Structure formats: C-alpha cells, structure tokens
Amino acid sequence: MAITAAKPLVKFAPKGVDSFYDTVKARVDRYFADKKIARSANNSMRVKAVVMFAIYFVPYIAIVSSLASASIWLYYACWVLMGLGIVGIGTSVMHDSNHGSYSNNKLVNDLFGGVLNILGGYSRNWRIQHNILHHTYTNLDGLDEDIEAGGLLRMTPNAPYKKFHKYQHLYAWFLYMIMNLFWVTVKDFRQILRYDKNGLLKKEKVTKSQAILELSLYKVIYVAYVIVLPLIFSGVAWYHVVFGFIAMQMMAGLGLACIFQPAHVMETSTFPVPGADRKVEDSWAIHQLLNTTNFSPDSKITAWFIGGLNYQIEHHLFPQVCHIHYSRIAPIVEKTAKEYGLPYNVQKTFAQAIWEHGKMLRALGRGNSVSLQ
C-alpha cells in the first residue's frame, strides 16, 4: 500500500475528555514552567554539538591533509570515526534541528538541520519521511517508511511473507550497514519523485524540478569533498579512498539502524491495520505508546551520544522538546502512562534492545503470528 493523493490518510480516534495526552502534556508543561527552563538546547547541548562535528571533521582533515596516510590502520580508523560522527551529528544535532527543537530561532534550526545536506542526505526528504510520515503514522504499513525495506525485510506482521525472510534475523544487519550507501546514492532521488506524485513536496514548498536541482547540487558538493578531495590529497591509492568511504557509510548505517529499529520493530509493538474507513481505534498518543520502546534509560553515555533517542517514547510524544530534557520528563510520562493503565515499554540495556529486535525479526521471518497487544 502506498500513499496517494486520492487516498485519505489514516485517522486516529479522538483523544477524549481528560485524556492521557492532555494529562501528560499538562504535567510536562508544568515541569518546564516550575523549573523556569526553555524546551530548546542548553549550553551542554551546544558543547555536545561541537564535539559531534569534531568527531566527523577532525578525521576528515587528517585524511585530506595526508596525516592519516602514515598508517593504513590510522587511515581506515579515520573513516570509521567519521561514520560515528555521522551518527552523532545526525542524532544529536540534525535530528533536533529538523524537529525545530534545537533552538527557538528558526534560522538556527534551518542551519543545523541543513547539515544533513553535506552528510550525503537531503533535509527536505528527511522532514517528510521522518516528521510527517514516521511520527504521525508510526508502524502503519504504507505510511511509515521506516518499516519498509523493499521486500528484503519483513518488519511488520502485516507485510507479505517470503521464504528468504526465514534468515532475515541473520542478514538484516548487513542490510542495515549498506542502508546509508543506498541513501547517499539513489534513495533521495526516488523519494523526490514519490513525494511529488503523492503531493508531499508541497509541505516543503518546493517543486519537483527545484528539489531535483537542489539535491543534485548537494550531491555534487558531497562527492567533491568526501571522495574527490581525498583522491587528490590523501596520499593513498584510489581504492583505499573508495573502501574508506564504504567503511564510513557502513558504520553510519549500522549505527543509525541499531538506534531507530529497536525503538519500534519489537514484539511489544501492535502494528494496527486501519479499517475500511481508514481509521485506527486508538488515539494518536496511545498509538505512540503502543508502538514505541525506550532502552538503556540508566546509561548517561548512551543518551549523550545518540541524542536521547533511547527515550523514543518521550521523543514521539514531545518531538519539539530538545532531547537534552528527555531523561527528566521520562518519569513524568511513565507515571502518567501507568495511571491510565497504558504500557510503557522499556528495555534495560542497549544490548537487550538489540537482542529483542533480533528476536522480532526472527519471529517475523518465520511467518509467525506475532501477538498484537
């Protein structure tokens, strides 16, 4: 099922009087009012942004200045470190900015959100795929592109089953690794064509021709600085540049997938199927609770590096709150969910979240009827 301009999007049930969302929103609002703090970034967040950019650009400078060529191991380590930098910038800076939560200044958000354009992506497509589709229609087939893999992976019990899915819990990790390679080469162009056809480019106030021209320019700039300059100045053979670039993308792809997929493709998720009237029986906020999982809540290091996205429940309910505040509002959200008899799914560690995600892939790959709660 694909989104089309003629097909109405899914409608969620009304939130109701004295709803969970009204209550939790009021309590979170009160938290910020009582603490007299802004919902946007603070100084520690700004320092972290500098560190994340350094993780990416310092190794790059070492590569193009030929300093890294002193040792082939150091050379490849720099590329891998750049891959980690992509993860750090993407989750800790770009992500908040494109949600409008990094700063109260739109120009600042646009500037840091646009950093994605020099990392091989396209911020306009990202906002459509992530902010509009994923955050609104989480885990709904044909709407949430985060659970689509071109049939190579079965990430929802509602997707068609193929025999080779039996092994997806083994090969999925390789597909995750090459995800970024696909992204920086053809994915963005395909998305522009699809989003134009579905009328979604209008959300970004850009035409198909303008988007293709803009994206093409960004891709040329990206290839020029990340491949051509290292080919000229790194002091190593051309194939080391190519393999280094691939290593960077594989590191970034695996890292990003291991952050986002265990948040939604889990056995606790419900993956509802809208009825003939295109309606879902739960309200939007409850739907988010039922299809989202936190992990590693006690690890400050994890939360620091991945932009608080181990608190995916808080992020989905309050995407316009900077991630630096998630650990503080999480107890409020959990307490309110329990008061309303709603689940608050948490995996204690990152390793456990990855393990449970793998188990879910295995269950889906066997054609099992996954229990939908």
N, C-alpha and C positions, 0 to 999 in steps of 0.2 A: 504494500500500500504506500503510495507516495502522496505528498501534499500537492494539491492542485488548487488553482484559483476558484474552480467551480465547486469544490468540496468544502463544506464548512468544517472548521477546526473543532476539536473536542471541547465540550463544555463541562465544567465541573459543577458538582452540586453546590447550592448556596451554603455559605458558612454557618448560617443560622444565628439565632439570638444567643448572646453570652457564649460565643464560640471559643474553641481552643485558641484560634488565631487572634481573636480580639483580646483575649486574656494575656497571652504570651507577648503580644505586641505592646500592650499597655505596661506590662512589667519590665520589658526591655527598655521602653521609653523612659520609665521611671528610674531605671538604673543609670542611664546617661544623664538624666536631669539631676539626680541626687549626687552623682559623682562630679557633676559640672564639667564633663569632658565631651569633646566632639566625637562623632562617629567615624571620622576620617583618620588618616595616618597621624602618628605622633613622631617624636624625634627618633625613638628607637627603630621605628619603621623606616625612616629616612636613611638612617645609618645602614640598615639592612639592605636597602636598595643599592647603596654604594658598593657594598660587599658583593652583592649578586652580579652587578655589572663588572666588577673586578674579576670575578671567577671566570667570566666569559672573555673579557677583552685583554687581560694581562697575558694569558696563554697565547692569545691570537698575536699580540705584539711580539712575543717570544718566537713565534713561528715565522712571521713575515720579516723579522729582523735577523733571521738565521741563527739566533741564540739557541733555539731548541735543537738545531741540527747537530750539536756537539755529541748527542747520543740519540740513537734511534728510539730508545725506550723513553727518553725525555720527550722526544718529538711526538710520539703517539700518546703519551700521558697528557700532553697539552691539548690535543684534540679531544680526548675523553673528558678532560676537565672542562673544556668548552661545552661539551654535551651536558655536563652537570650545570653549567652556567645557564644554558637554555632552560633547563628545568627550573632553576632558581629564579631567573628573571620572569619566566612565564607564570609561575605560581605566586611569586611574592611581590611582583611589581605590575606586570602587564595585566594580570587577571583582575586585580582590584581596580586598576585604572579604567579598564573597559566596562566595569560594572558601575563606574562613577563613584567609587568608594575610597579611592586613594586620597583625593583632595576635594575640597569644596569648590575649587576653581576648575571650571570645565576645560580651560586651555591646558592646565597641568594634566588632567586626566587624558585628554586627547593626545598630548605629547608622549606620556609614558605608555598609554595604550597603543600608540602607533609604533612603539619599539618592536612589536611583533613583525612589522613590515621589513625590518632589517635583520630579522632572525629567520627569514625564509617563508613567513606566513603572510596573511592578509587580514588586517584588523576588521575590515567591513564584514567579510565572510564569518570571521570568528564571532562577532557580536550577534549575527543572525543565527548561526548554529548553536552557540552556547547560551546567550542571554535570552533569545526568543524561543528557540525550539527546545533545547535541553532543560532550561529552568522552568519553562511553563509546562511542557509535556513529558516530564521525566518518565522514562521506561515505557512510553507508549509507542508501539510499533508504527512505523511510517511517519512518525513525527520527531522522535528523539533520535538524531543521527548518531549519538554516542553508542547506541546498541546495534548499529548496523556495520557489517563488515563484508558486504558484497557476497554474502552467502558462504564465505570461507569459515566464519564462526557462527555458531548458533548461540546468541547471547540472551535469548528470551524464550520461554516455553511456547510462545505463540508463533515463532518463526518456523519455516519449513525445515524438516529434518532430512539430512543426507548421511549416507553411510560413513563418509570420511569424518564426520563430526565426532565419531567414536574416539578419535585420537586428538581432539581439539585441546584437551587439557595439557597435552604434551607440546603441540606445535603452536599454540596461541602465543607463547612467549616470544617466539621468533617473529610472528606477525606483528606483535607489539613493537619489536625492535625496528622493523622496517616501516612502521607507521609514519614516522617523520620524513623518510625518504619519499614516500608517496605524496605526503603533504606538500613538500617544497618543490615537487616537480609537476604533478598533474591535478592534484585534488582541488586546489583553489580555482583553477580554470573551469573544471567541471562544476564546481559549486556555483560559480557566477552564472553559468548557463542554466542550471537548475533553478536557482533563486530568481533569476529573471523570468523564467517560464512560470514560476509559481507566484509572481508578484511580490516577492520578499525583498528584492533590491530597493523597492520604493521606501522601505523602512530606513535605508541608509541615504535616501535622497540622491541616488546616482543611477545613471542609465547603464545598460549592458556595455555599450561601447566605451563609456567613460571608465567603468570598472575594469574592463579588459586592458585598456590603455594604461591605467594607473597600476594595475597588477603587473603588467609586463615590464614597466619601468622599475618597479620594486625588485622584480626577479633579476633584471639585468644588473642592478646595483648589487644585489646579494651575491650573484655568481662572480661579479667582478672582484669584490673584496674578499670573499671567502674561498674562492678557488683560483682565480686568475693571479691575484697578487701573491699568494703562496707559491704558485707555479713559477713565478718570476724571481721571487726574493728568498724563499725558504732555504735554498741551498741543498735540497734533496731531490731525488728522482721524481718524475711526474707521478708515477704510480703510488708513491708514498703519500702524495697530496690527495690523490683520489681515495686511497684506503683510509687516510686520516679523516677525510670528510665523511666517509661512510661510518667510521667508528663513532664520530661525534653524533651523527644522526641516530645511530642505533642506541647509543647511550641515552640520548634525549627521549627517543620514542619509548624505550622500555621504562624509563623513569616516570614519564608522564602517564603512561598506561597503568602502571602499578599504583599510581596515586588516585586516578579517577575511576578505574573499573571496579576495584573493591568497594567503592562507595555506593554502587548501585546494582551491579550484577552479583547478587548474593541470594542465598536461599530464603532470607527473610523478606526479600522484595516481593511485591504482589503482581506486578506486570498486568494490570487490569486490561480488559478488552472493552472498549466503548460499545454501547448498544447500537441498535439500528438508528436511534435518534442522535447518535454521536455524543452521548452523554456518559460521564463517569459518575458512579454513585457516591464517591467521596468528594468532599470539598478539596480545593487545591492544597491547602496547608496540611490536611490529614494525608492526602496523597503523597506529599513530600516526605512525611514521617514514615509512611509505609514502604517507601521505595528508596530510602537513603540510610546509609550506615556510617557511623563515626568509627575511628580506630585510633589506637595509641594515645588516649587522652592524657596520660601521665608523662608523656615524653615531650619536654620542652624543646629538645633538639629537633625532633620530627616536626613539631608545629612551626618552629622558627624557619626551617629550611623550605618546607613545602607550602608556605603561605597560609598556615592554619587550615589547610584543606583536609586535615584529618578530622576537622569539625564540619563535615559536609552538611549535617542537619541544620546547624546554625547558619551556614552559608546559604543554603537553599531557602530558608525562611527569611533571612535578612541579607540578601546579596548586596545591598547598598550600605552595609556596615563593613568597615575595613577589618580584615582578618585579624589584625593585632588585638581585637577585642573579643574574639570568639571564645577563648578559654574562660573569660569572665562571665559571658552570658550563657554559656553551656549549662551550668547548674540551674539557671532560671528556666531554660527550655525543658530540661529533663524533668524538673519538679512539676512543671505545668502539664507536661505530657502524661505523667503518671497520675496526676489529679484527675485528668479526663479519661483515664483508663486506656491510654494510647501507648503503643510501643515506642521505645527509644533505643534503637539498635546500636550497640557498641561492641567492637572487637578490642580486646585489651591491648594488643600489640600490633605493630605493622606486619610482623611475620604471620601472626594469626589471621589477619585480614587477607593477606595474600593466599594463605592456605585455604581459607574458606572460599575465596573466589575461585581457586583452582578446583575445589570440590564441586562448586556450582557449575563450572564449565564441564566437568566430567559427567555430572548428572544430566545436563542438557545434551551432551554429546551421546548419551546412551538412549536418548528419546524418552527419558523418564518423565513421568508426570510430576513436575515439581509442585509441592504443596503451596498453594497461593493463600496466604492468610488474609 
